[in-house]
Amino acid sequence: MLCNRMQQLALVLAASALTACASTGAPSATDAPVRTVEMPVMPPAPAALLVSPLRPLPPASGSPADLLSHAAEFGAYVGKLEAQLDGWQRWYGEGQEGR
């Protein structure tokens, strides 16, 4: 009984869908053309901005010479990160100016 009822329901749904698809006129109710909106395109990022600088290894020991050497290496690393961040900000700003 339940199976027969399900078959009838499936038949009614299929008939309704076919009737609706066949009787639909134009896909749009208005005659106005569809307006497309152009999406802004960001310029490709420079390759130098895509490469992350290598973080220096921790100092080998706690000696003053090793700590000083590590501080110098880490300072250079931070300088590269700052330069890269500045490059990203300039790249983004150039893309915003074109909008």
N, C-alpha and C positions, 0 to 999 in steps of 0.2 A: 504494500500500500504506500509506504513512504517512498520507495524507489520510483513508483509510478508517478507520484506527486512531484518528485524532483525532476523527472523527465519532462512533465508538463510545464513546470516552471522554467526549465532550461529552454524549451521550445518557444514559450511566450517571450522570454528575454531575447532570444536570437531573432525572432520575428520583429520585435520592437526595434532592435538595433538596425536591422536591415531596412525597415521602413523609414526610420529616421534618417539614415544615410542616403537613401534614394530620394527622399522628399526635400532635402535641404537644397535651397537655391544657391545664391551667391554666398561665399564664405564670409563676406563682410556686409553689414547692413547699410553702410554708407558708400557713396560713390567717391569719397575723398581718397586720394592715393596714400599709400602707406609712407610715412616720412621716416627716413633712416637718420640716425644720429651718428656722426663720426666720432669715434673714440680717440682721445689723444694718445700719442705713442711716445713713450720715453725713449731717449736715445740710448744705445747700448752703453753699458758701464765700461770704463777703461779697464784693460786687463790688470793694470797695477793695483787697482782697488779690490780685485777678486782674490789676491794672494795674501794670506795672513802671515805676518812676520812670526818667526819661530821664537817662542818664549825661552829665555835662557834657563839652564839647569840650576838647581839650588847650589849654593857654595859647597865645595868639597869638605871644608872644615870651618870652624869658627875663628880661625886665625884672622888677625886684622888685614893681612894681605889678601886672603881669599874673600873676605867680606867687602873690601874695597873694590876688588876686581868684579865681584858679582854686582855691586851697586852700579858700577860703570856700565856693565853689560845690560843690566835691567833698565837703566836710564836710557840707553840707546833703543832698547825694545819699546819703551813707553813713547819715546820720540817718534818711532816709526808708526805706532798705533795712532798717535795724535795726527800725524801727517795723513794717514789713511782716512781717519775720520773727517779731517778737513776736506780731503778729496771727495768723499762721499757727499758731504754737505754742499760743496760747490756743484757736483754733478746733479744733485737733487734740485738745487736752486736754479740751475740752467733749464731743467725740465719744467719747473714751475713758471718760468718767465715766458715760455712758449704757449702757455694756456690762455 
